Amino acid sequence: MSFRYVAFLLCALLCSSCDFFSYSKKDKGKTVDTIVDYTKVDEFPSFDKCKNLFNEARINCFREEIYKRITESLQQHNFVTKNSLDEEVLIDVLINKDGKFVLGKVIASNEVTRQLPELDSIIKLTLEKLPIINPATKRGIPVVTKYQLPIKIKTE
């Protein structure tokens, strides 16, 4: 009779899984990625012309379009200088979460600032005339992005 009990116990232990004896809780819920890199966006801002492109093509289309529009606008103004200029001006452009362009800061040499004091206001007007675009997104949420655009100023 004791042989039957031992055989039954041995059979029960062999047939049962170790998982039944485990006391650790297993979380069957979704895991949430809590590490967010706020220096990068998931989708770059884009003009309507560029919104169907992906990755590098979309970024290049955006850059080309913004340079084209700013250059065309700046060429409509007649800049008068005492001396010739051949310098680069850096423009900090913010694109807010609504897709509007906002002038951040214009970084120019003292010579450019002295000879073209109205350059800041012209650039600001140029940016205000740009159309509203699709803003950058991070995890599906529109976010503010900042770009620094180099503009070549050459006068004679």
Secondary structure, DSSP 8 states (H G I E B T S, - for coil): -HHHHHHHHHHHHHHS-GGGG-------S--------TTS-SB--B-GGGTT--HHHHHHHHHHHHHHHHHHHHHTS----SS-EEEEEEEEEEE-TTS-EEEEEEE--HHHHHH-TTHHHHHHHHHHHS---B-EEETTEEE-EEEEEEEEEEE-
